[in-house]
Amino acid sequence: MTGGATYDVLAVTGDPEVAEVGVLRFRGDDRLRVETVDGLAPPLSRDAKWIVNVSTQFGCPVGCPFCDAGGPFAGNLAADEMLAQVRWALGRHPGAAGRCAKLKVHFARMGEPSLNDAVPDAVAALPATTGAPGGWACVATVAPRGRERWFERLQAAKEAAFPGRFQLQFSVQSTDPEARRRLIPVPHWGLDDIAERGRGFLAMGDRRVVLNFALARDVPFDWRVVAARFDPAAFAVKLTPLNPTERGAALGFRTRLRGGDDDAIGREVAALRAAGFDVVVSVGDEREDRVGSNCGQAVRRTAGWAGQQA
């Protein structure tokens, strides 16, 4: 392959009409396996929208109880190892990057991006890596405490490389502080911190910062808390299902979206929109669940993962 970091492709699974997940091994070390997603946004074609999800860490030290990416943790990827995942996806579709109206590289697979100091460097180098006129970048984070300098570096990278074509997403999950401590088991910013720092992240012409809630049953979500703390001019709200994972199922987590609670969610969405918020209800394609393309699942299926956890 061309480029810097080299890797082995251990497996590719999924559905080419929705998403395919590559399990890549770096440095010839079985502990250093990651998932990279080459995905679409049905019914849109690849020329209209193409999504590449990259991993930032080998495993994840956060350990959210509904995510399969936890378990063994072997450190951070280098910037070029993140970019190598992008090159892998682009190499599967020669010439497509130049035709794509919106090529979105999402730092949101295995790992917590803000715990890897190389992520802002990878964001800065993305335009040269993809050569895509429709290139976008997105970073999703649980906002761990103590990483303020990292967010400053990310802000500088996005303003230089992706002015107006960058999205920061906070994985908030609940409006209740105690529930958030359970769902995000590392010290993290509270809602007021996210409101202040997220607003300061924006520059003129930027897309709104996204507050993502993967709605789970018996996990509080109160639209009034969102409306009281966040400025709809600076923040959008994204509601998603809680994706089925082995760990989440073992701990009894169940989704609200696609879980029979759609009428109540609809009322909450209407209230948020009446308060001025842009609200996206992102249910996705159920084929993604059927092929097991949720975070951590592909790596778990590859040989050796069970042994690493022992």
DOTI-826109 format. One record per residue (C-alpha): residue number from 0; x, y, z. Coordinates in steps of 0.1 Angstrom, whole numbers, always signed. Example, Ala and Ser with C-alpha at 12.3 -4.5 7.8 and 13.67 -1.06 7.14 Angstrom:
! DOTI-826109
n, x, y, z
0, +123, -45, +78
1, +137, -11, +71
//
This chain:
! DOTI-826109
n, x, y, z
0, +0, +0, +0
1, +10, +37, -4
2, +13, +61, +25
3, +31, +58, +58
4, +15, +34, +83
5, +11, -2, +72
6, -15, -27, +84
7, -30, -61, +78
8, -67, -65, +69
9, -79, -94, +91
10, -116, -93, +81
11, -142, -73, +62
12, -178, -79, +71
13, -211, -63, +66
14, -234, -52, +38
15, -220, -31, +9
16, -253, -14, +5
17, -252, -1, +41
18, -218, -5, +59
19, -188, -27, +58
20, -164, -30, +87
21, -128, -37, +82
22, -107, -51, +111
23, -72, -38, +106
24, -41, -49, +126
25, -12, -24, +130
26, +25, -30, +137
27, +20, -68, +132
28, +7, -70, +168
29, -26, -88, +175
30, -33, -65, +204
31, -34, -35, +180
32, -66, -42, +161
33, -92, -16, +152
34, -124, -13, +133
35, -129, +10, +103
36, -163, +15, +87
37, -168, +21, +50
38, -204, +32, +51
39, -233, +48, +32
40, -264, +67, +43
41, -293, +49, +25
42, -310, +57, +3
43, -283, +81, -8
44, -256, +69, -31
45, -218, +70, -24
46, -215, +100, -48
47, -240, +119, -26
48, -228, +109, +9
49, -200, +86, +21
50, -192, +80, +57
51, -158, +67, +69
52, -156, +59, +107
53, -121, +55, +121
54, -108, +43, +154
55, -86, +64, +175
56, -75, +39, +202
57, -67, +2, +204
58, -97, -7, +225
59, -112, +20, +248
60, -103, +29, +284
61, -137, +46, +291
62, -157, +14, +294
63, -192, +26, +287
64, -215, -2, +299
65, -235, -4, +266
66, -205, -5, +243
67, -185, -35, +230
68, -153, -15, +223
69, -141, -18, +259
70, -121, -47, +273
71, -84, -49, +265
72, -68, -14, +260
73, -34, -11, +242
74, -30, +26, +238
75, -34, +52, +211
76, -30, +52, +173
77, -6, +75, +157
78, -20, +102, +134
79, -9, +83, +103
80, -25, +51, +116
81, -58, +70, +117
82, -52, +83, +82
83, -43, +48, +70
84, -78, +38, +79
85, -92, +65, +57
86, -68, +55, +29
87, -81, +19, +32
88, -117, +29, +28
89, -109, +53, -1
90, -88, +26, -18
91, -118, +3, -20
92, -136, +28, -43
93, -110, +44, -66
94, -120, +78, -78
95, -151, +80, -56
96, -137, +107, -32
97, -134, +132, -61
98, -170, +126, -71
99, -186, +126, -36
100, -206, +156, -26
101, -201, +149, +11
102, -173, +126, +23
103, -175, +126, +61
104, -147, +112, +81
105, -160, +105, +116
106, -136, +99, +145
107, -161, +79, +164
108, -153, +42, +163
109, -131, +24, +189
110, -117, +47, +215
111, -123, +81, +230
112, -107, +106, +206
113, -100, +133, +232
114, -77, +109, +250
115, -54, +107, +220
116, -32, +137, +215
117, -27, +128, +178
118, -63, +133, +167
119, -60, +170, +160
120, -30, +163, +139
121, -49, +137, +119
122, -78, +162, +114
123, -54, +188, +101
124, -39, +163, +76
125, -73, +149, +63
126, -78, +173, +33
127, -44, +163, +19
128, -52, +126, +26
129, -86, +125, +9
130, -82, +151, -18
131, -120, +153, -16
132, -136, +187, -25
133, -166, +176, -4
134, -146, +166, +26
135, -160, +169, +61
136, -147, +159, +95
137, -166, +150, +127
138, -153, +141, +162
139, -175, +125, +188
140, -165, +126, +225
141, -177, +120, +260
142, -157, +151, +271
143, -134, +137, +298
144, -122, +162, +323
145, -87, +175, +321
146, -86, +176, +283
147, -93, +213, +277
148, -60, +218, +259
149, -68, +190, +235
150, -101, +207, +226
151, -82, +240, +219
152, -59, +221, +196
153, -88, +205, +178
154, -105, +239, +174
155, -74, +252, +158
156, -72, +222, +134
157, -108, +224, +123
158, -106, +262, +117
159, -75, +256, +95
160, -86, +225, +77
161, -124, +224, +77
162, -139, +259, +81
163, -176, +254, +80
164, -173, +217, +73
165, -167, +203, +108
166, -190, +189, +134
167, -182, +183, +171
168, -205, +159, +188
169, -208, +154, +225
170, -221, +119, +236
171, -243, +131, +264
172, -266, +101, +268
173, -287, +115, +296
174, -298, +147, +312
175, -294, +133, +347
176, -260, +137, +363
177, -261, +104, +382
178, -272, +84, +351
179, -244, +101, +332
180, -218, +90, +358
181, -231, +54, +353
182, -231, +55, +315
183, -198, +74, +312
184, -176, +59, +339
185, -147, +84, +337
186, -147, +120, +351
187, -164, +141, +325
188, -178, +176, +319
189, -212, +184, +333
190, -239, +198, +311
191, -230, +234, +321
192, -194, +228, +311
193, -205, +214, +277
194, -228, +243, +272
195, -200, +269, +279
196, -171, +251, +261
197, -192, +239, +231
198, -205, +275, +225
199, -169, +287, +226
200, -158, +261, +201
201, -179, +276, +173
202, -166, +300, +147
203, -187, +320, +122
204, -202, +297, +96
205, -197, +265, +117
206, -223, +238, +120
207, -239, +236, +154
208, -224, +214, +181
209, -244, +182, +184
210, -257, +168, +217
211, -262, +131, +211
212, -285, +110, +233
213, -286, +73, +226
214, -320, +68, +243
215, -322, +39, +266
216, -351, +27, +287
217, -350, +37, +324
218, -324, +63, +316
219, -337, +99, +322
220, -340, +123, +293
221, -358, +156, +300
222, -361, +181, +271
223, -366, +209, +297
224, -331, +203, +310
225, -317, +207, +275
226, -337, +238, +268
227, -327, +254, +301
228, -289, +248, +296
229, -282, +250, +259
230, -285, +277, +233
231, -304, +264, +202
232, -283, +288, +181
233, -252, +269, +190
234, -264, +234, +197
235, -285, +208, +178
236, -299, +176, +194
237, -295, +142, +179
238, -315, +113, +192
239, -304, +78, +183
240, -313, +42, +193
241, -291, +24, +218
242, -274, +0, +195
243, -276, -37, +204
244, -243, -50, +218
245, -233, -80, +238
246, -222, -60, +268
247, -254, -39, +267
248, -276, -69, +265
249, -259, -87, +293
250, -264, -56, +315
251, -301, -52, +306
252, -299, -21, +284
253, -328, -17, +260
254, -334, +11, +235
255, -363, +35, +236
256, -361, +44, +199
257, -373, +14, +179
258, -384, +1, +213
259, -421, +10, +213
260, -418, +44, +230
261, -419, +64, +198
262, -450, +85, +207
263, -434, +98, +239
264, -402, +106, +221
265, -422, +124, +194
266, -437, +147, +221
267, -402, +154, +234
268, -389, +162, +199
269, -418, +185, +193
270, -411, +204, +225
271, -374, +208, +217
272, -383, +221, +182
273, -408, +245, +197
274, -379, +257, +219
275, -359, +265, +188
276, -337, +234, +185
277, -328, +216, +154
278, -335, +180, +163
279, -324, +150, +143
280, -339, +116, +150
281, -314, +92, +135
282, -328, +57, +136
283, -305, +44, +109
284, -309, +12, +88
285, -317, -20, +107
286, -294, -39, +84
287, -265, -24, +104
288, -277, -43, +135
289, -283, -75, +116
290, -247, -76, +102
291, -232, -67, +136
292, -216, -35, +126
293, -219, -17, +160
294, -188, -5, +178
295, -164, -33, +190
296, -184, -62, +175
297, -161, -69, +145
298, -130, -69, +166
299, -146, -92, +191
300, -154, -117, +163
301, -118, -119, +151
302, -96, -146, +165
303, -76, -138, +196
304, -100, -112, +212
305, -113, -136, +238
306, -78, -146, +248
307, -68, -110, +252
308, -96, -105, +277
309, -86, -135, +298
//
